[in-house]
Amino acid sequence: MRLSTLLFFTLGSVSLAQAESAITSPQSDQTGVAVTIYNQDLALVKDSRKLKLGNGLSALSFRDVSAQIKPETALLRSLLPNSSLQVLEQNFDFDLLSPQTLLEKFVGQQVSVIKTNPSTGAETEETATVLSAQNGVVLKLGNRIETGIPGRIAYPNVPGQLRDRPTLTTQVQYKGAEQADVELSYLTGGLNWKADYVAELSGKEDSIDLSGWVTLNNTSGTSYPNAKVQLVAGDVNRVREAIRPKTMMMRSEAMVADAPMPTEQGLLEYHLYTLPRATTIADNQTKQVALLSAQHIPARKELVLTGSDYYYQGQYRDAEKKQKVQVFVEFENKENSKLGIPLPKGTMRVYKKDNDGTAQFVGEDQIDHTAKNDTVRLKLGNAFDVTADRVQTDFKNLTKEKQNALYESAYAITLHNAKKEAVSVTVKEPINGDWKILNASHPHEKTSAHQATWKINIPAESDVTLKYRVQVKY
């Protein structure tokens, strides 16, 4: 059973006893709506409405608010000069009218049960008392108890607590013009956005064409027609609370947007994107809006073989065959790279055209919020035609004292290139402790305190073996 949530705070000795006779403001009263959506199932809604409001005490019912409104965040204010509006009490009613909720509200009360004779079609009516509506219905008809519904149930009325739409009802003290302009703002769940990117890698694999899309999801229980939409990229701190279940039915509607693109500005330590035109976010809808478009961004592909730090602490007899070589693509988020705007976190999918000119999917990766002038690095997968075999060729335990372990080991890494063109493979070896390379067949670079890196060029359809000896002190 769903229960009405009541937010009750008293600024005077008033009540909502007259809620049923409240001034009702439907969505058609809206003069504007603005929605700021965060990454974390959170949005700020500002709903402006024009309505007739008398001076003194009034009850206002705002229909079509979000079903996932956080009532404690609701703020109602007058937009007109020389006016004042004070909220004394408010209720959020999201106990919506349905056959089940109507039955539940009549537990302990009388209803009419209408039966139809299947032979004659004649109808008979009998008074019954609803005893229970949990896991079915229990009725008392005369001196007998029946389960199930032996016919149609007719109700004398609809209880005032049941609403056909989510409704926020407020008791206000107002002073000002009869034609009032008010703004209701509140935080709500059920609105999300995320960034999705499509990158097409050039034939020479040295540049990409990049398109970005904003995907909006609305499961809040209401629509936001012709809304000004802003998006906040960044991780806003929030007090954690129980997550309400929500319906995940959505329909897809893609909006292909030409210029102008969304504008961007800094907001505290976050980034705020403003969509260039008003858009309607319907309930149970997924909508896409263009975020960015850039062509011929310089990019580079890198093949990487990464080892493990445990290699250097013991003796291993078995060779490791067909080790995976990972494929990465990276580019600079800079103006001189034909980009240079803060990129919200999201999924970037990469395509490349085959010999027939058809774009084929070659991998995807998640990017975090990426500031201007940062590097975007994408892991696309593992190479098919480039592999490696690793064997430990020597190991010595040089420890003379129990406190300090000193090891010396040697390795041979054979890189196989089955492609018809030469490739370059970056070999990254993580080595903990105090280490030094004693000798190696190829020059290395100490890229961090715990990593040695080699750049190995492999001719087409050839093998190259990297040999090295390392001493490690733990």
GUZADO-220052 format. One record per residue (C-alpha): residue in three letters; residue number from 0; x, y, z. Coordinates in Angstrom, 2 decimals, decimal comma. Layout:
BEGIN
   rest    nr        xx        yy        zz
    ALA   NUM         X         Y         Z
...
END
This chain:
BEGIN
   rest    nr        xx        yy        zz
    MET     0      0,00      0,00      0,00
    ARG     1      1,31      3,48     -0,80
    LEU     2      0,91      6,09      1,91
    SER     3      0,62      9,85      1,50
    THR     4      3,74     11,63      2,60
    LEU     5      2,92     14,58      4,82
    LEU     6      5,35     17,40      5,31
    PHE     7      3,92     19,43      8,16
    PHE     8      5,49     22,59      9,54
    THR     9      3,44     25,14     11,45
    LEU    10      3,99     28,87     11,16
    GLY    11      0,54     29,63     12,57
    SER    12     -2,54     27,87     13,87
    VAL    13     -3,92     26,94     10,45
    SER    14     -4,65     23,67      8,69
    LEU    15     -5,54     22,28      5,31
    ALA    16     -9,04     21,31      6,24
    GLN    17    -10,23     23,24      3,18
    ALA    18     -7,83     21,37      0,84
    GLU    19    -10,69     20,01     -1,22
    SER    20    -11,76     23,59     -2,02
    ALA    21     -8,21     24,74     -2,74
    ILE    22     -7,37     26,89     -5,74
    THR    23     -6,12     24,33     -8,25
    SER    24     -3,29     25,26    -10,58
    PRO    25     -2,96     22,85    -13,52
    GLN    26      0,11     22,62    -15,75
    SER    27     -1,61     24,93    -18,25
    ASP    28     -1,02     27,79    -15,76
    GLN    29      2,71     27,50    -16,35
    THR    30      4,42     30,58    -17,75
    GLY    31      7,84     28,97    -17,72
    VAL    32      9,78     26,02    -16,38
    ALA    33     13,52     25,60    -15,90
    VAL    34     15,22     22,31    -15,04
    THR    35     18,81     21,92    -13,85
    ILE    36     19,82     18,25    -13,96
    TYR    37     22,73     16,71    -12,07
    ASN    38     24,56     13,42    -12,71
    GLN    39     23,21     11,75     -9,58
    ASP    40     19,44     11,22    -10,06
    LEU    41     18,78     14,78     -8,93
    ALA    42     17,29     17,87    -10,55
    LEU    43     16,27     21,37     -9,52
    VAL    44     12,87     22,37    -10,98
    LYS    45     11,69     25,99    -11,15
    ASP    46      8,02     26,09    -12,12
    SER    47      6,54     29,57    -12,76
    ARG    48      2,74     29,96    -12,86
    LYS    49      0,15     32,73    -13,22
    LEU    50     -3,03     32,34    -11,18
    LYS    51     -5,76     34,28     -9,39
    LEU    52     -5,08     34,56     -5,70
    GLY    53     -7,07     36,50     -3,10
    ASN    54     -5,59     38,42     -0,23
    GLY    55     -5,43     36,59      3,09
    LEU    56     -5,44     32,84      3,68
    SER    57     -5,72     30,56      0,65
    ALA    58     -5,17     26,90     -0,15
    LEU    59     -3,23     26,25     -3,38
    SER    60     -2,99     22,90     -5,13
    PHE    61     -0,16     22,56     -7,67
    ARG    62     -0,91     19,69    -10,04
    ASP    63      1,66     17,93    -12,22
    VAL    64      4,59     18,35     -9,89
    SER    65      7,17     15,56     -9,90
    ALA    66      6,06     12,32     -8,26
    GLN    67      9,60     12,09     -6,82
    ILE    68      9,65     15,62     -5,39
    LYS    69     11,60     16,09     -2,17
    PRO    70      8,88     18,03     -0,29
    GLU    71     11,30     19,40      2,30
    THR    72     13,09     21,33     -0,46
    ALA    73      9,96     23,02     -1,88
    LEU    74     10,06     26,82     -1,96
    LEU    75      7,10     28,95     -3,10
    ARG    76      7,62     32,67     -3,69
    SER    77      5,86     35,57     -5,36
    LEU    78      7,49     37,06     -8,47
    LEU    79      5,54     40,32     -8,35
    PRO    80      6,92     43,47     -6,69
    ASN    81      4,95     44,93     -3,77
    SER    82      3,54     41,54     -2,82
    SER    83      4,21     39,04     -0,05
    LEU    84      3,57     35,33      0,17
    GLN    85      4,12     33,18      3,25
    VAL    86      3,73     29,39      3,25
    LEU    87      2,12     28,16      6,45
    GLU    88      1,58     24,47      5,73
    GLN    89      1,97     22,05      2,85
    ASN    90      1,10     18,49      1,88
    PHE    91      2,50     16,41     -0,94
    ASP    92     -0,12     13,91     -2,16
    PHE    93      1,26     11,16     -4,37
    ASP    94     -1,29      8,53     -3,32
    LEU    95     -2,81      8,34     -6,80
    LEU    96     -6,28      7,16     -7,72
    SER    97     -6,43      3,54     -8,88
    PRO    98     -8,80      0,59     -8,30
    GLN    99     -6,50     -0,74     -5,56
    THR   100     -5,96      2,54     -3,71
    LEU   101     -9,70      3,30     -3,89
    LEU   102    -10,49     -0,09     -2,37
    GLU   103     -7,89      0,42      0,37
    LYS   104     -9,38      3,79      1,35
    PHE   105    -12,81      2,15      1,90
    VAL   106    -11,64     -0,49      4,39
    GLY   107    -14,18     -0,38      7,23
    GLN   108    -16,76      1,45      5,09
    GLN   109    -19,76      0,38      3,04
    VAL   110    -19,80     -0,07     -0,72
    SER   111    -22,28     -1,51     -3,19
    VAL   112    -21,67     -4,84     -4,90
    ILE   113    -23,47     -5,10     -8,25
    LYS   114    -24,00     -8,56     -9,70
    THR   115    -25,24     -9,45    -13,17
    ASN   116    -27,32    -12,58    -13,82
    PRO   117    -25,54    -14,34    -16,69
    SER   118    -28,82    -15,79    -18,03
    THR   119    -31,10    -12,77    -17,89
    GLY   120    -28,65     -9,90    -17,70
    ALA   121    -30,56     -8,49    -14,74
    GLU   122    -28,51     -6,60    -12,16
    THR   123    -28,88     -6,82     -8,38
    GLU   124    -27,25     -4,55     -5,84
    GLU   125    -26,17     -5,50     -2,31
    THR   126    -24,51     -3,44      0,41
    ALA   127    -21,18     -4,76      1,68
    THR   128    -18,54     -3,67      4,19
    VAL   129    -14,89     -3,83      3,09
    LEU   130    -12,99     -5,71      5,81
    SER   131     -9,59     -5,98      4,12
    ALA   132     -7,85     -5,09      0,87
    GLN   133     -4,53     -6,79      1,53
    ASN   134     -3,59     -9,59     -0,90
    GLY   135     -7,13     -9,61     -2,26
    VAL   136    -10,41     -8,34     -0,85
    VAL   137    -12,52     -9,51      2,10
    LEU   138    -16,16     -8,35      2,18
    LYS   139    -18,98     -8,71      4,70
    LEU   140    -22,32     -9,12      2,92
    GLY   141    -25,19     -9,48      5,38
    ASN   142    -24,28    -12,29      7,76
    ARG   143    -21,59    -13,87      5,58
    ILE   144    -17,94    -13,15      4,77
    GLU   145    -16,76    -13,45      1,17
    THR   146    -13,31    -13,18     -0,40
    GLY   147    -12,72    -11,91     -3,88
    ILE   148    -15,03     -9,57     -5,71
    PRO   149    -18,34    -11,29     -6,52
    GLY   150    -19,30     -8,53     -8,97
    ARG   151    -18,64     -4,86     -9,63
    ILE   152    -17,96     -2,59     -6,68
    ALA   153    -19,61      0,85     -6,70
    TYR   154    -18,25      3,57     -4,43
    PRO   155    -20,26      6,54     -3,14
    ASN   156    -17,39      9,00     -3,68
    VAL   157    -13,65      9,46     -4,19
    PRO   158    -11,78     10,19     -0,95
    GLY   159    -10,11     13,59     -0,93
    GLN   160     -6,69     12,03     -0,19
    LEU   161     -6,57     10,36     -3,60
    ARG   162     -5,28     12,42     -6,52
    ASP   163     -5,31     11,70    -10,21
    ARG   164     -1,90     13,41    -10,53
    PRO   165      0,92     14,13     -8,04
    THR   166     -0,17     17,30     -6,22
    LEU   167      1,47     19,71     -3,80
    THR   168     -1,13     21,50     -1,67
    THR   169     -0,11     24,55      0,34
    GLN   170     -1,77     26,93      2,80
    VAL   171     -0,48     30,46      2,18
    GLN   172     -0,90     33,97      3,52
    TYR   173     -0,89     36,32      0,52
    LYS   174     -0,94     40,07      0,05
    GLY   175     -0,79     41,61     -3,40
    ALA   176     -2,46     41,81     -6,81
    GLU   177     -5,22     39,33     -7,60
    GLN   178     -3,39     38,14    -10,72
    ALA   179     -0,39     36,55     -9,00
    ASP   180      2,87     35,35    -10,52
    VAL   181      4,49     32,68     -8,37
    GLU   182      7,45     30,35     -8,67
    LEU   183      7,60     26,89     -7,12
    SER   184     11,10     25,45     -6,91
    TYR   185     12,07     22,03     -5,57
    LEU   186     14,58     19,22     -5,83
    THR   187     13,43     15,94     -7,30
    GLY   188     14,65     12,50     -8,24
    GLY   189     13,75     10,73    -11,47
    LEU   190     15,73     13,03    -13,79
    ASN   191     19,16     12,00    -15,04
    TRP   192     21,57     12,91    -17,77
    LYS   193     24,72     11,41    -19,16
    ALA   194     27,12     12,14    -21,96
    ASP   195     27,71      9,72    -24,84
    TYR   196     30,39     10,16    -27,45
    VAL   197     30,96      8,71    -30,91
    ALA   198     34,50      8,83    -32,30
    GLU   199     35,45      7,74    -35,83
    LEU   200     39,10      6,81    -36,26
    SER   201     40,73      7,82    -39,53
    GLY   202     42,14      5,28    -41,96
    LYS   203     45,70      6,12    -40,90
    GLU   204     44,64      5,98    -37,23
    ASP   205     46,16      9,40    -36,59
    SER   206     42,98     11,47    -36,08
    ILE   207     39,34     11,16    -35,01
    ASP   208     36,03     12,85    -35,72
    LEU   209     34,16     13,30    -32,45
    SER   210     30,45     13,84    -31,73
    GLY   211     28,98     14,23    -28,26
    TRP   212     25,39     13,70    -27,17
    VAL   213     23,51     14,47    -23,99
    THR   214     21,02     11,74    -23,06
    LEU   215     18,20     12,90    -20,77
    ASN   216     16,09     10,37    -18,84
    ASN   217     12,81     11,37    -17,19
    THR   218     11,05      8,93    -14,87
    SER   219      9,92     11,59    -12,39
    GLY   220      6,18     11,13    -13,00
    THR   221      5,50     14,38    -14,85
    SER   222      6,50     16,23    -18,01
    TYR   223      8,37     19,52    -18,38
    PRO   224      7,06     21,30    -21,50
    ASN   225      9,27     23,84    -23,30
    ALA   226     11,75     23,81    -20,44
    LYS   227     15,01     25,69    -20,20
    VAL   228     17,43     22,85    -19,50
    GLN   229     20,81     23,14    -17,80
    LEU   230     23,17     20,30    -16,94
    VAL   231     25,71     20,21    -14,12
    ALA   232     28,85     18,10    -14,67
    GLY   233     30,69     17,22    -11,48
    ASP   234     30,28     15,23     -8,30
    VAL   235     28,03     17,23     -5,97
    ASN   236     28,12     16,10     -2,33
    ARG   237     24,76     14,89     -1,05
    VAL   238     23,41     13,44      2,18
    ARG   239     22,55      9,82      1,39
    GLU   240     18,98      8,67      1,87
    ALA   241     16,84      5,65      1,06
    ILE   242     16,32      5,25     -2,67
    ARG   243     12,70      5,19     -3,80
    PRO   244     11,74      2,57     -6,36
    LYS   245     10,95      4,04     -9,74
    THR   246      9,36      2,91    -12,96
    MET   247     11,91      2,35    -15,72
    MET   248      9,60      2,50    -18,74
    MET   249     11,02      4,87    -21,34
    ARG   250     10,58      5,61    -24,99
    SER   251     13,32      6,85    -27,25
    GLU   252     13,25     10,13    -29,09
    ALA   253     16,48     11,33    -30,71
    MET   254     16,85     15,00    -31,49
    VAL   255     19,48     15,78    -34,09
    ALA   256     20,64     19,27    -33,18
    ASP   257     22,58     21,55    -35,52
    ALA   258     24,40     24,66    -34,36
    PRO   259     24,22     26,34    -31,94
    MET   260     25,63     23,83    -29,48
    PRO   261     25,13     24,01    -25,70
    THR   262     27,11     26,73    -23,95
    GLU   263     29,36     25,99    -20,98
    GLN   264     30,42     27,94    -17,89
    GLY   265     32,11     27,29    -14,57
    LEU   266     29,88     26,84    -11,49
    LEU   267     31,81     26,64     -8,21
    GLU   268     34,05     23,61     -8,92
    TYR   269     31,65     22,14    -11,48
    HIS   270     30,69     22,89    -15,08
    LEU   271     27,25     24,07    -16,16
    TYR   272     25,97     23,37    -19,68
    THR   273     22,96     25,27    -21,00
    LEU   274     21,02     23,81    -23,93
    PRO   275     20,61     26,42    -26,70
    ARG   276     16,85     26,04    -27,05
    ALA   277     13,87     25,12    -24,89
    THR   278     12,93     21,46    -25,07
    THR   279     10,10     19,30    -23,76
    ILE   280     11,12     16,43    -21,49
    ALA   281      8,12     14,11    -21,45
    ASP   282      7,48     11,66    -18,63
    ASN   283      8,93      8,18    -19,24
    GLN   284     11,10      9,49    -22,05
    THR   285     14,71      9,30    -23,17
    LYS   286     15,81     12,30    -25,22
    GLN   287     19,13     13,04    -26,92
    VAL   288     20,51     16,50    -27,67
    ALA   289     23,77     17,30    -29,46
    LEU   290     26,59     18,41    -27,13
    LEU   291     29,61     18,91    -29,40
    SER   292     31,04     18,17    -32,82
    ALA   293     34,70     18,31    -33,87
    GLN   294     36,59     16,89    -36,85
    HIS   295     40,17     15,85    -37,54
    ILE   296     41,32     15,82    -33,91
    PRO   297     44,94     14,58    -33,84
    ALA   298     45,07     11,17    -32,14
    ARG   299     47,55      8,37    -31,62
    LYS   300     47,19      4,63    -31,21
    GLU   301     49,35      2,75    -28,75
    LEU   302     49,89     -0,99    -28,26
    VAL   303     50,79     -1,78    -24,65
    LEU   304     52,07     -4,94    -22,94
    THR   305     51,85     -4,63    -19,15
    GLY   306     53,61     -7,00    -16,76
    SER   307     53,07     -7,71    -13,04
    ASP   308     55,19     -6,73    -10,04
    TYR   309     55,21    -10,24     -8,58
    TYR   310     57,50    -11,43    -11,41
    TYR   311     60,57    -10,19     -9,54
    GLN   312     60,12    -11,93     -6,19
    GLY   313     60,38    -15,60     -7,11
    GLN   314     61,37    -18,28     -9,58
    TYR   315     58,99    -19,28    -12,40
    ARG   316     59,61    -22,35    -14,55
    ASP   317     56,74    -22,12    -17,01
    ALA   318     56,74    -19,60    -19,85
    GLU   319     53,67    -17,41    -20,29
    LYS   320     52,45    -17,82    -23,86
    LYS   321     50,25    -15,49    -25,94
    GLN   322     50,09    -12,63    -23,48
    LYS   323     47,57     -9,99    -24,48
    VAL   324     48,72     -6,69    -25,95
    GLN   325     46,20     -3,94    -25,20
    VAL   326     45,07     -1,30    -27,70
    PHE   327     44,74      2,35    -26,61
    VAL   328     43,80      5,54    -28,45
    GLU   329     44,43      8,95    -26,92
    PHE   330     44,03     12,59    -27,88
    GLU   331     44,47     16,00    -26,30
    ASN   332     41,49     18,07    -25,20
    LYS   333     43,06     21,30    -26,44
    GLU   334     42,01     24,14    -28,68
    ASN   335     44,95     23,53    -31,02
    SER   336     43,66     19,94    -31,28
    LYS   337     40,32     21,39    -32,49
    LEU   338     38,57     20,67    -29,18
    GLY   339     39,37     22,41    -25,88
    ILE   340     36,09     22,32    -23,89
    PRO   341     35,38     20,52    -20,59
    LEU   342     34,06     17,04    -21,40
    PRO   343     31,46     15,51    -19,02
    LYS   344     32,07     11,92    -18,00
    GLY   345     30,41      9,33    -20,20
    THR   346     30,93      6,45    -22,60
    MET   347     33,00      7,03    -25,74
    ARG   348     32,42      4,53    -28,55
    VAL   349     35,00      4,27    -31,34
    TYR   350     34,37      3,26    -34,95
    LYS   351     36,61      2,78    -37,97
    LYS   352     35,68      2,32    -41,63
    ASP   353     36,47     -1,00    -43,26
    ASN   354     37,71     -1,45    -46,84
    ASP   355     34,14     -1,01    -48,13
    GLY   356     33,74      2,32    -46,35
    THR   357     31,37      0,96    -43,69
    ALA   358     32,02      2,18    -40,14
    GLN   359     32,61     -0,76    -37,79
    PHE   360     32,61     -0,69    -33,99
    VAL   361     36,13     -1,24    -32,61
    GLY   362     35,73     -0,60    -28,87
    GLU   363     34,48      1,70    -26,14
    ASP   364     35,64      3,09    -22,82
    GLN   365     34,35      5,26    -20,00
    ILE   366     35,90      8,69    -19,60
    ASP   367     35,78     10,72    -16,40
    HIS   368     35,09     14,46    -16,29
    THR   369     37,92     15,78    -18,45
    ALA   370     39,05     19,38    -18,09
    LYS   371     40,32     21,54    -20,91
    ASN   372     43,95     20,70    -21,86
    ASP   373     43,74     17,20    -20,31
    THR   374     44,36     13,98    -22,22
    VAL   375     41,62     11,51    -23,12
    ARG   376     42,89      7,93    -23,15
    LEU   377     40,65      5,08    -24,31
    LYS   378     41,22      1,36    -23,92
    LEU   379     39,64     -0,30    -26,96
    GLY   380     40,50     -3,95    -26,37
    ASN   381     43,27     -6,47    -27,09
    ALA   382     45,26     -6,80    -30,31
    PHE   383     44,58     -9,91    -32,39
    ASP   384     47,76     -9,99    -34,53
    VAL   385     50,23     -8,75    -31,90
    THR   386     50,99    -11,03    -28,93
    ALA   387     53,86    -11,77    -26,54
    ASP   388     55,58    -14,75    -24,92
    ARG   389     57,40    -14,25    -21,62
    VAL   390     59,97    -16,55    -20,02
    GLN   391     62,15    -16,13    -16,93
    THR   392     65,70    -17,01    -18,00
    ASP   393     67,43    -16,61    -14,62
    PHE   394     66,68    -16,00    -10,95
    LYS   395     69,01    -15,50     -7,98
    ASN   396     68,29    -14,90     -4,31
    LEU   397     71,15    -12,67     -3,17
    THR   398     69,80    -12,11      0,32
    LYS   399     72,48    -12,17      2,99
    GLU   400     70,39    -10,68      5,76
    LYS   401     66,87    -11,68      6,78
    GLN   402     65,72     -8,07      6,97
    ASN   403     66,59     -7,05      3,39
    ALA   404     65,58     -9,26      0,45
    LEU   405     67,75     -8,89     -2,66
    TYR   406     66,80    -10,66     -5,89
    GLU   407     68,22    -10,74     -9,38
    SER   408     66,18    -12,05    -12,32
    ALA   409     66,33    -12,08    -16,09
    TYR   410     63,55    -12,21    -18,63
    ALA   411     63,06    -12,65    -22,34
    ILE   412     59,87    -11,19    -23,86
    THR   413     59,25    -12,18    -27,47
    LEU   414     56,84     -9,90    -29,31
    HIS   415     55,04    -11,38    -32,34
    ASN   416     53,69     -9,18    -35,14
    ALA   417     51,50    -11,02    -37,65
    LYS   418     50,38     -7,80    -39,37
    LYS   419     51,52     -6,79    -42,84
    GLU   420     52,89     -3,52    -41,51
    ALA   421     55,39     -2,62    -38,80
    VAL   422     54,08     -1,82    -35,32
    SER   423     55,45     -0,30    -32,12
    VAL   424     54,71     -1,89    -28,74
    THR   425     55,17     -0,17    -25,38
    VAL   426     56,32     -2,66    -22,74
    LYS   427     55,51     -1,50    -19,19
    GLU   428     57,05     -3,44    -16,32
    PRO   429     55,87     -2,53    -12,79
    ILE   430     58,73     -3,19    -10,35
    ASN   431     58,35     -2,56     -6,63
    GLY   432     61,17     -1,96     -4,19
    ASP   433     64,59     -0,43     -4,92
    TRP   434     65,45     -1,64     -8,41
    LYS   435     67,89     -1,15    -11,26
    ILE   436     68,22     -2,61    -14,74
    LEU   437     71,62     -4,29    -14,94
    ASN   438     71,54     -4,82    -18,70
    ALA   439     68,99     -4,90    -21,53
    SER   440     68,85     -5,57    -25,26
    HIS   441     66,87     -2,36    -25,80
    PRO   442     67,11      1,02    -24,03
    HIS   443     64,55      1,62    -21,29
    GLU   444     63,10      4,65    -19,51
    LYS   445     62,27      4,89    -15,83
    THR   446     58,79      6,39    -16,25
    SER   447     57,98      6,27    -12,51
    ALA   448     59,51      5,10     -9,25
    HIS   449     58,02      1,65     -9,85
    GLN   450     57,96      1,25    -13,63
    ALA   451     60,42      0,57    -16,42
    THR   452     59,22      1,22    -19,98
    TRP   453     60,51      0,09    -23,37
    LYS   454     59,44      1,15    -26,87
    ILE   455     59,92     -1,81    -29,19
    ASN   456     59,56     -1,52    -32,98
    ILE   457     58,58     -4,78    -34,71
    PRO   458     58,81     -5,15    -38,50
    ALA   459     55,90     -6,59    -40,47
    GLU   460     55,31    -10,31    -39,94
    SER   461     58,33    -10,56    -37,63
    ASP   462     59,33    -11,25    -34,03
    VAL   463     61,52     -9,17    -31,73
    THR   464     62,84    -10,37    -28,36
    LEU   465     63,43     -7,99    -25,46
    LYS   466     65,99     -9,33    -22,96
    TYR   467     66,82     -7,67    -19,67
    ARG   468     68,24     -8,35    -16,21
    VAL   469     67,02     -6,53    -13,11
    GLN   470     68,13     -6,41     -9,49
    VAL   471     65,49     -5,63     -6,84
    LYS   472     65,90     -4,88     -3,14
    TYR   473     62,84     -5,07     -0,88
END
